[in-house]
Amino acid sequence: MLSTMRHAALFIALIAAAPMAPQPVMAAGLPVITMKDGVITPARINVPAGKTVRIVVRNTGRAAAEFESKALHIERIVPPAGQIVITLRNPAPGAYAFVDEFTENRASAHGVIIAK
């Protein structure tokens, strides 16, 4: 039993010491949009039309961001180092513009969700 406890402790120590992997483009199978100080990445994301879709919106910047899409009727604050999940319920085919409203005067703060 002592050997099992030592192995468990070693495993936990190795996990804690491992370097952090870069953030994946998908989070638990969901597409990810990243906002960072007025820059949206990717600026274009494709989703299936007619199906409910969840999208993770991460803010890796130092200030709060606001995901806003007038076409989708969504307006949500994303705190610094935080994330939200938005749900699109059966979007019709088309293009849906969105912006980081707090930095909307920058071209890099605009994006589009394409449902097809």
C-alpha positions as CSV (number, residue, x, y, z in Angstrom):
1,M,0.0,0.0,0.0
2,L,2.8,2.4,0.8
3,S,4.3,1.7,-2.6
4,T,0.9,2.7,-4.2
5,M,0.8,5.9,-2.2
6,R,4.4,6.8,-3.3
7,H,3.4,6.1,-7.0
8,A,0.4,8.3,-6.6
9,A,2.4,11.1,-5.0
10,L,5.1,10.9,-7.7
11,F,2.4,11.0,-10.4
12,I,0.8,14.1,-8.9
13,A,4.2,15.8,-8.6
14,L,5.0,15.1,-12.2
15,I,1.7,16.5,-13.4
16,A,2.2,19.6,-11.3
17,A,5.7,20.1,-12.7
18,A,4.8,19.6,-16.3
19,P,4.8,22.7,-18.5
20,M,1.4,24.0,-19.5
21,A,0.4,23.1,-23.1
22,P,-0.7,25.9,-25.4
23,Q,-4.5,26.5,-25.4
24,P,-6.2,24.3,-28.0
25,V,-8.2,25.8,-30.8
26,M,-11.1,23.6,-29.6
27,A,-12.3,23.4,-26.0
28,A,-14.0,20.1,-25.2
29,G,-14.9,19.9,-28.9
30,L,-16.3,23.4,-29.0
31,P,-14.9,26.1,-31.3
32,V,-13.0,28.9,-29.5
33,I,-12.9,32.6,-30.3
34,T,-10.1,34.5,-28.4
35,M,-10.3,38.2,-27.6
36,K,-7.1,39.9,-26.4
37,D,-6.8,43.7,-26.0
38,G,-8.8,44.5,-29.1
39,V,-7.8,41.6,-31.3
40,I,-10.1,38.7,-32.2
41,T,-8.7,35.4,-33.3
42,P,-9.9,33.9,-35.5
43,A,-11.8,36.7,-37.1
44,R,-14.0,34.2,-39.0
45,I,-15.5,31.0,-37.7
46,N,-17.7,28.5,-39.5
47,V,-20.6,26.7,-37.8
48,P,-23.3,24.3,-39.2
49,A,-26.6,26.0,-40.0
50,G,-29.7,24.6,-38.5
51,K,-28.0,23.0,-35.5
52,T,-27.6,24.2,-32.0
53,V,-23.9,25.3,-31.6
54,R,-22.0,26.3,-28.6
55,I,-18.9,28.6,-28.9
56,V,-16.3,29.3,-26.2
57,V,-15.2,33.0,-26.1
58,R,-12.0,33.5,-24.2
59,N,-10.5,36.8,-23.1
60,T,-6.7,36.4,-22.7
61,G,-6.2,40.2,-22.4
62,R,-5.6,42.5,-19.5
63,A,-9.0,44.3,-19.7
64,A,-12.6,43.2,-19.9
65,A,-14.0,42.5,-23.4
66,E,-17.6,42.5,-24.6
67,F,-18.8,40.0,-27.2
68,E,-21.6,41.8,-29.1
69,S,-23.6,40.6,-32.1
70,K,-26.6,42.7,-33.0
71,A,-27.6,40.1,-35.6
72,L,-27.5,37.3,-33.0
73,H,-28.9,39.4,-30.2
74,I,-26.0,38.6,-27.9
75,E,-24.2,41.0,-25.6
76,R,-21.9,39.5,-23.0
77,I,-19.0,40.7,-20.9
78,V,-15.9,38.5,-20.8
79,P,-13.7,39.3,-17.8
80,P,-9.9,39.4,-18.1
81,A,-8.5,35.8,-18.1
82,G,-12.1,34.6,-18.3
83,Q,-14.3,32.9,-20.7
84,I,-18.0,32.5,-21.6
85,V,-20.0,30.0,-23.7
86,I,-22.5,31.4,-26.2
87,T,-25.2,29.2,-27.7
88,L,-26.5,29.7,-31.2
89,R,-29.9,27.9,-31.5
90,N,-30.4,26.6,-35.0
91,P,-28.8,29.6,-36.9
92,A,-30.1,30.1,-40.4
93,P,-27.5,30.1,-43.2
94,G,-25.7,33.4,-43.3
95,A,-23.1,35.7,-41.9
96,Y,-23.4,37.1,-38.4
97,A,-21.0,39.9,-37.5
98,F,-19.7,40.3,-34.0
99,V,-17.4,42.8,-32.3
100,D,-15.5,43.4,-29.0
101,E,-17.6,46.4,-28.3
102,F,-15.0,47.9,-25.9
103,T,-12.5,48.2,-28.8
104,E,-14.9,48.4,-31.8
105,N,-13.0,51.3,-33.3
106,R,-10.2,48.9,-34.2
107,A,-10.5,46.7,-37.3
108,S,-8.9,43.8,-35.4
109,A,-11.9,43.8,-33.0
110,H,-14.4,42.7,-35.6
111,G,-15.3,39.1,-36.6
112,V,-17.9,37.1,-38.3
113,I,-19.6,33.7,-37.7
114,I,-20.6,32.0,-40.9
115,A,-23.5,29.4,-40.6
116,K,-23.6,27.1,-43.6
